[in-house]
Amino acid sequence: MINILFTSNSDLLTAFSTAFGVSFGIAIFEYYTHKKGKEA
């Protein structure tokens, strides 16, 4: 049970980090896209 829990946490942390990185990248991309859109 404990081993499964640790493995799940490790996978969850990796998945969370990946999701956060992708979301953060998209957020920055959206920000600059809208910023350029307003200037243009």
mmCIF file as gemmi writes it, N, C-alpha and C atoms, coordinates in Angstrom:
data_model
loop_
_atom_site.group_PDB
_atom_site.id
_atom_site.type_symbol
_atom_site.label_atom_id
_atom_site.label_alt_id
_atom_site.label_comp_id
_atom_site.label_asym_id
_atom_site.label_entity_id
_atom_site.label_seq_id
_atom_site.pdbx_PDB_ins_code
_atom_site.Cartn_x
_atom_site.Cartn_y
_atom_site.Cartn_z
_atom_site.occupancy
_atom_site.B_iso_or_equiv
_atom_site.pdbx_formal_charge
_atom_site.auth_seq_id
_atom_site.auth_asym_id
_atom_site.pdbx_PDB_model_num
ATOM 1 N N . MET Axp A 1 ? 0.844 -1.199 0 1 0 ? 1 A 1
ATOM 2 C CA . MET Axp A 1 ? 0 0 0 1 0 ? 1 A 1
ATOM 3 C C . MET Axp A 1 ? 0.877 1.245 0 1 0 ? 1 A 1
ATOM 4 N N . ILE Axp A 2 ? 1.877 1.26 0.892 1 0 ? 2 A 1
ATOM 5 C CA . ILE Axp A 2 ? 2.748 2.439 0.985 1 0 ? 2 A 1
ATOM 6 C C . ILE Axp A 2 ? 3.575 2.601 -0.294 1 0 ? 2 A 1
ATOM 7 N N . ASN Axp A 3 ? 4.068 1.475 -0.819 1 0 ? 3 A 1
ATOM 8 C CA . ASN Axp A 3 ? 4.863 1.542 -2.046 1 0 ? 3 A 1
ATOM 9 C C . ASN Axp A 3 ? 4.034 2.103 -3.198 1 0 ? 3 A 1
ATOM 10 N N . ILE Axp A 4 ? 2.787 1.657 -3.298 1 0 ? 4 A 1
ATOM 11 C CA . ILE Axp A 4 ? 1.894 2.147 -4.351 1 0 ? 4 A 1
ATOM 12 C C . ILE Axp A 4 ? 1.661 3.648 -4.157 1 0 ? 4 A 1
ATOM 13 N N . LEU Axp A 5 ? 1.512 4.055 -2.903 1 0 ? 5 A 1
ATOM 14 C CA . LEU Axp A 5 ? 1.256 5.46 -2.605 1 0 ? 5 A 1
ATOM 15 C C . LEU Axp A 5 ? 2.434 6.328 -3.051 1 0 ? 5 A 1
ATOM 16 N N . PHE Axp A 6 ? 3.646 5.879 -2.725 1 0 ? 6 A 1
ATOM 17 C CA . PHE Axp A 6 ? 4.836 6.646 -3.112 1 0 ? 6 A 1
ATOM 18 C C . PHE Axp A 6 ? 4.966 6.721 -4.627 1 0 ? 6 A 1
ATOM 19 N N . THR Axp A 7 ? 4.694 5.598 -5.295 1 0 ? 7 A 1
ATOM 20 C CA . THR Axp A 7 ? 4.783 5.564 -6.757 1 0 ? 7 A 1
ATOM 21 C C . THR Axp A 7 ? 3.744 6.509 -7.357 1 0 ? 7 A 1
ATOM 22 N N . SER Axp A 8 ? 2.536 6.495 -6.786 1 0 ? 8 A 1
ATOM 23 C CA . SER Axp A 8 ? 1.469 7.357 -7.287 1 0 ? 8 A 1
ATOM 24 C C . SER Axp A 8 ? 1.855 8.821 -7.103 1 0 ? 8 A 1
ATOM 25 N N . ASN Axp A 9 ? 2.422 9.141 -5.944 1 0 ? 9 A 1
ATOM 26 C CA . ASN Axp A 9 ? 2.814 10.522 -5.683 1 0 ? 9 A 1
ATOM 27 C C . ASN Axp A 9 ? 3.884 10.971 -6.663 1 0 ? 9 A 1
ATOM 28 N N . SER Axp A 10 ? 4.827 10.079 -6.969 1 0 ? 10 A 1
ATOM 29 C CA . SER Axp A 10 ? 5.906 10.412 -7.894 1 0 ? 10 A 1
ATOM 30 C C . SER Axp A 10 ? 5.329 10.69 -9.277 1 0 ? 10 A 1
ATOM 31 N N . ASP Axp A 11 ? 4.444 9.803 -9.738 1 0 ? 11 A 1
ATOM 32 C CA . ASP Axp A 11 ? 3.822 9.989 -11.046 1 0 ? 11 A 1
ATOM 33 C C . ASP Axp A 11 ? 2.958 11.245 -11.042 1 0 ? 11 A 1
ATOM 34 N N . LEU Axp A 12 ? 2.248 11.46 -9.939 1 0 ? 12 A 1
ATOM 35 C CA . LEU Axp A 12 ? 1.368 12.619 -9.837 1 0 ? 12 A 1
ATOM 36 C C . LEU Axp A 12 ? 2.189 13.901 -9.892 1 0 ? 12 A 1
ATOM 37 N N . LEU Axp A 13 ? 3.326 13.907 -9.207 1 0 ? 13 A 1
ATOM 38 C CA . LEU Axp A 13 ? 4.189 15.085 -9.19 1 0 ? 13 A 1
ATOM 39 C C . LEU Axp A 13 ? 4.716 15.369 -10.589 1 0 ? 13 A 1
ATOM 40 N N . THR Axp A 14 ? 5.12 14.32 -11.298 1 0 ? 14 A 1
ATOM 41 C CA . THR Axp A 14 ? 5.624 14.49 -12.667 1 0 ? 14 A 1
ATOM 42 C C . THR Axp A 14 ? 4.515 15.024 -13.569 1 0 ? 14 A 1
ATOM 43 N N . ALA Axp A 15 ? 3.333 14.444 -13.449 1 0 ? 15 A 1
ATOM 44 C CA . ALA Axp A 15 ? 2.198 14.871 -14.269 1 0 ? 15 A 1
ATOM 45 C C . ALA Axp A 15 ? 1.829 16.312 -13.943 1 0 ? 15 A 1
ATOM 46 N N . PHE Axp A 16 ? 1.834 16.659 -12.661 1 0 ? 16 A 1
ATOM 47 C CA . PHE Axp A 16 ? 1.491 18.014 -12.24 1 0 ? 16 A 1
ATOM 48 C C . PHE Axp A 16 ? 2.508 19.017 -12.773 1 0 ? 16 A 1
ATOM 49 N N . SER Axp A 17 ? 3.791 18.665 -12.676 1 0 ? 17 A 1
ATOM 50 C CA . SER Axp A 17 ? 4.854 19.556 -13.158 1 0 ? 17 A 1
ATOM 51 C C . SER Axp A 17 ? 4.715 19.777 -14.657 1 0 ? 17 A 1
ATOM 52 N N . THR Axp A 18 ? 4.431 18.705 -15.387 1 0 ? 18 A 1
ATOM 53 C CA . THR Axp A 18 ? 4.271 18.812 -16.842 1 0 ? 18 A 1
ATOM 54 C C . THR Axp A 18 ? 3.061 19.68 -17.173 1 0 ? 18 A 1
ATOM 55 N N . ALA Axp A 19 ? 1.943 19.422 -16.501 1 0 ? 19 A 1
ATOM 56 C CA . ALA Axp A 19 ? 0.72 20.185 -16.745 1 0 ? 19 A 1
ATOM 57 C C . ALA Axp A 19 ? 0.936 21.658 -16.415 1 0 ? 19 A 1
ATOM 58 N N . PHE Axp A 20 ? 1.633 21.93 -15.303 1 0 ? 20 A 1
ATOM 59 C CA . PHE Axp A 20 ? 1.892 23.308 -14.892 1 0 ? 20 A 1
ATOM 60 C C . PHE Axp A 20 ? 2.778 24.004 -15.919 1 0 ? 20 A 1
ATOM 61 N N . GLY Axp A 21 ? 3.799 23.307 -16.388 1 0 ? 21 A 1
ATOM 62 C CA . GLY Axp A 21 ? 4.716 23.886 -17.375 1 0 ? 21 A 1
ATOM 63 C C . GLY Axp A 21 ? 3.982 24.226 -18.665 1 0 ? 21 A 1
ATOM 64 N N . VAL Axp A 22 ? 3.139 23.311 -19.119 1 0 ? 22 A 1
ATOM 65 C CA . VAL Axp A 22 ? 2.381 23.536 -20.35 1 0 ? 22 A 1
ATOM 66 C C . VAL Axp A 22 ? 1.405 24.695 -20.16 1 0 ? 22 A 1
ATOM 67 N N . SER Axp A 23 ? 0.682 24.693 -19.046 1 0 ? 23 A 1
ATOM 68 C CA . SER Axp A 23 ? -0.29 25.755 -18.767 1 0 ? 23 A 1
ATOM 69 C C . SER Axp A 23 ? 0.404 27.106 -18.671 1 0 ? 23 A 1
ATOM 70 N N . PHE Axp A 24 ? 1.574 27.133 -18.01 1 0 ? 24 A 1
ATOM 71 C CA . PHE Axp A 24 ? 2.323 28.379 -17.848 1 0 ? 24 A 1
ATOM 72 C C . PHE Axp A 24 ? 2.785 28.889 -19.207 1 0 ? 24 A 1
ATOM 73 N N . GLY Axp A 25 ? 3.253 27.979 -20.055 1 0 ? 25 A 1
ATOM 74 C CA . GLY Axp A 25 ? 3.722 28.354 -21.394 1 0 ? 25 A 1
ATOM 75 C C . GLY Axp A 25 ? 2.571 28.91 -22.222 1 0 ? 25 A 1
ATOM 76 N N . ILE Axp A 26 ? 1.418 28.255 -22.158 1 0 ? 26 A 1
ATOM 77 C CA . ILE Axp A 26 ? 0.244 28.714 -22.903 1 0 ? 26 A 1
ATOM 78 C C . ILE Axp A 26 ? -0.196 30.083 -22.394 1 0 ? 26 A 1
ATOM 79 N N . ALA Axp A 27 ? -0.166 30.278 -21.08 1 0 ? 27 A 1
ATOM 80 C CA . ALA Axp A 27 ? -0.577 31.553 -20.483 1 0 ? 27 A 1
ATOM 81 C C . ALA Axp A 27 ? 0.305 32.685 -20.999 1 0 ? 27 A 1
ATOM 82 N N . ILE Axp A 28 ? 1.614 32.465 -21.049 1 0 ? 28 A 1
ATOM 83 C CA . ILE Axp A 28 ? 2.542 33.49 -21.538 1 0 ? 28 A 1
ATOM 84 C C . ILE Axp A 28 ? 2.291 33.744 -23.02 1 0 ? 28 A 1
ATOM 85 N N . PHE Axp A 29 ? 2.075 32.666 -23.789 1 0 ? 29 A 1
ATOM 86 C CA . PHE Axp A 29 ? 1.81 32.792 -25.223 1 0 ? 29 A 1
ATOM 87 C C . PHE Axp A 29 ? 0.541 33.613 -25.451 1 0 ? 29 A 1
ATOM 88 N N . GLU Axp A 30 ? -0.506 33.31 -24.695 1 0 ? 30 A 1
ATOM 89 C CA . GLU Axp A 30 ? -1.773 34.044 -24.805 1 0 ? 30 A 1
ATOM 90 C C . GLU Axp A 30 ? -1.566 35.511 -24.445 1 0 ? 30 A 1
ATOM 91 N N . TYR Axp A 31 ? -0.788 35.768 -23.376 1 0 ? 31 A 1
ATOM 92 C CA . TYR Axp A 31 ? -0.544 37.136 -22.917 1 0 ? 31 A 1
ATOM 93 C C . TYR Axp A 31 ? 0.127 37.965 -24.007 1 0 ? 31 A 1
ATOM 94 N N . TYR Axp A 32 ? 1.2 37.433 -24.581 1 0 ? 32 A 1
ATOM 95 C CA . TYR Axp A 32 ? 1.911 38.178 -25.625 1 0 ? 32 A 1
ATOM 96 C C . TYR Axp A 32 ? 1.061 38.316 -26.881 1 0 ? 32 A 1
ATOM 97 N N . THR Axp A 33 ? 0.267 37.293 -27.195 1 0 ? 33 A 1
ATOM 98 C CA . THR Axp A 33 ? -0.6 37.356 -28.376 1 0 ? 33 A 1
ATOM 99 C C . THR Axp A 33 ? -1.623 38.477 -28.215 1 0 ? 33 A 1
ATOM 100 N N . HIS Axp A 34 ? -2.256 38.563 -27.059 1 0 ? 34 A 1
ATOM 101 C CA . HIS Axp A 34 ? -3.252 39.608 -26.811 1 0 ? 34 A 1
ATOM 102 C C . HIS Axp A 34 ? -2.581 40.972 -26.746 1 0 ? 34 A 1
ATOM 103 N N . LYS Axp A 35 ? -1.381 41.034 -26.187 1 0 ? 35 A 1
ATOM 104 C CA . LYS Axp A 35 ? -0.658 42.299 -26.07 1 0 ? 35 A 1
ATOM 105 C C . LYS Axp A 35 ? -0.345 42.842 -27.463 1 0 ? 35 A 1
ATOM 106 N N . LYS Axp A 36 ? 0.13 41.967 -28.356 1 0 ? 36 A 1
ATOM 107 C CA . LYS Axp A 36 ? 0.428 42.385 -29.728 1 0 ? 36 A 1
ATOM 108 C C . LYS Axp A 36 ? -0.862 42.779 -30.438 1 0 ? 36 A 1
ATOM 109 N N . GLY Axp A 37 ? -1.938 42.037 -30.153 1 0 ? 37 A 1
ATOM 110 C CA . GLY Axp A 37 ? -3.224 42.314 -30.787 1 0 ? 37 A 1
ATOM 111 C C . GLY Axp A 37 ? -3.72 43.71 -30.439 1 0 ? 37 A 1
ATOM 112 N N . LYS Axp A 38 ? -3.537 44.119 -29.172 1 0 ? 38 A 1
ATOM 113 C CA . LYS Axp A 38 ? -3.985 45.448 -28.749 1 0 ? 38 A 1
ATOM 114 C C . LYS Axp A 38 ? -3.139 46.538 -29.398 1 0 ? 38 A 1
ATOM 115 N N . GLU Axp A 39 ? -1.83 46.31 -29.49 1 0 ? 39 A 1
ATOM 116 C CA . GLU Axp A 39 ? -0.941 47.306 -30.088 1 0 ? 39 A 1
ATOM 117 C C . GLU Axp A 39 ? -1.239 47.452 -31.574 1 0 ? 39 A 1
ATOM 118 N N . ALA Axp A 40 ? -1.528 46.32 -32.239 1 0 ? 40 A 1
ATOM 119 C CA . ALA Axp A 40 ? -1.812 46.347 -33.675 1 0 ? 40 A 1
ATOM 120 C C . ALA Axp A 40 ? -3.265 46.794 -33.875 1 0 ? 40 A 1
